[in-house]
Amino acid sequence: MTSEPGDLEPGRAAPAHRYTVSDVMSHTAVAVGRGASYKEAVELMQQWKVGALPVLEGEGRVVGVVSEADLLLKEEFKQEDPHLPEQARAAVKAAAVLVEDLMSSPAVTVRAHATLPEAARVMAQKGVKQLPVVNGVGLLEGMVSRSDLLKVFLRSDQEIADDIHQVLDGLPLPGPVHVTVRDGIATLRGPLRDRTPLPLLARALRTVEGVVDVRLELAAERVPT
């Protein structure tokens, strides 16, 4: 669907909502204790269709994460030499039968108020596909996955266009600007009086969740002769 909200007018709306992990995460998370067995972990992952389980102790404090990659080491090392130095740590995990010996610890976690780009950067830097969401004292609040972060790209073009209007409200625009959004691609059209604010406009539009690309089709304003 294409949205054509028309020319922007100052003072129309408050700033657009900035999505956080809390908006997209699973608030109910499947978890295990340190003493759970290898087989229990596999069964839970299969039952709930998840690729990782937070490991809890006490009142629900996250102390680690056991993932499919951790569990698959047992299969991988069936024919490997466990005595090679570079494989020693992985070999210990491959021989483990309890979650506390399998898990990656300390756990890589994220807070519910973190932005989606912040969560995505943590996943990329740490090479993980999902993160436990914890509160200020490390207690589990939910899980967020790569697929959860992609949910914002399912927003309708009209929702995206509405947010663009709010984000651009009050910015120094190069003239009357017309916004269209199709398949998440935001296009601005209108006369161009000054090129100075163009980088600011492009960055502002990219902050809107669900925007796939930004196109500035602004023509130089004709000077009357």
Buried (B, 14 or more C-beta within 10 A) or exposed (E): EEBEBEEBEEEEBEEBEEBBBBBBBBEEBBBBBBEBBBEBBBEBBEEEEBBBBBBBEEEBBBBBBBBBBBBEBBEBBEEEEEEEEEBEEBBBBBEBEBBBBBBBBEBBBBBBEBBBEBBBEBBEEEEBEBBBBBEEEBBBBBBBBBEBBEBBEEBEBBBBBBBBBBBBBEBEBBEEBBBBBBEBBBBBBBEBBEEEBBEEBBEBBEBBBBBEEBEBEBEEEEEEE
